[in-house]
Amino acid sequence: MELREGVFIDGKWRPSTSDATFTVINPYTERPFGRATVGTAADVDAAVRSAHRAGTEGEWRKSSLED
């Protein structure tokens, strides 16, 4: 079973502030097919700060609806 370690924040994989993992279940077969890292409140805060920064300072904010 593959283990995806860390959380994807600010365009890169980084370690979570938790060592906990959980089993990922295929909804069709209902069988486990991998493990993923559990994100914490601190990880969510970092992701929200990153998203806010991208929306207020990054090139993305200059995009039009048509882009």
N, C-alpha and C positions, 0 to 999 in steps of 0.2 A: 504494500500500500504506500503510495507516495505521500510524503509530508511536505506541505508548503509552509516553510518557516518564515515568520515575520508578518508584517503588515505593509501594505503598499500606500505610502503617504508621500506627497510632494514629488511624484514621478519616480520613486525608487522604493525598493524593498528595504525595510529596516527591521531590527528586532522589536518585538512587542515588549511592553513593560511587564508582561506576564509570561511565565513558562508553560502555562496551561494550553492544551490542545483539545480538539474535539473531532469526532468521526464524521466525515461527510458521507451522506447517504444518497444513492442514486434514487430519485423519486419514482422512476419507472420500475426498476427491479427491486427496490427497497433493500438493496445490498450495499454494504460499505464499499467505497472505492478510493478513499483517501483520508488524510487528516489535515486539519488546518489549525493555525494558531488562534487563540482567543485574544481578541483585542480588549483593552481596558478603557476606562473613562479617560485616562491620560492619552491613550492612542486616539480616541475620538476627538478630544480637544485639539491635538496636533493636526488631525485631518481637517477639522473645521477651520483652524487658523490658516492652513495651507490653501483651502478652497477660497476662503475670504480674500487672502492675499492675491490669489490668481484672478479673482473677480474684480478686484479694485486696483491692482497694480500691473497685472500681466497683460500680455498681448491679446489674450482671449477677450478681455473687456471691450476691445476696440472692434470686435467682430459685429457684423450686422446680422439681422435675422436670416437674411438670405445666405449667409456664409454657412 
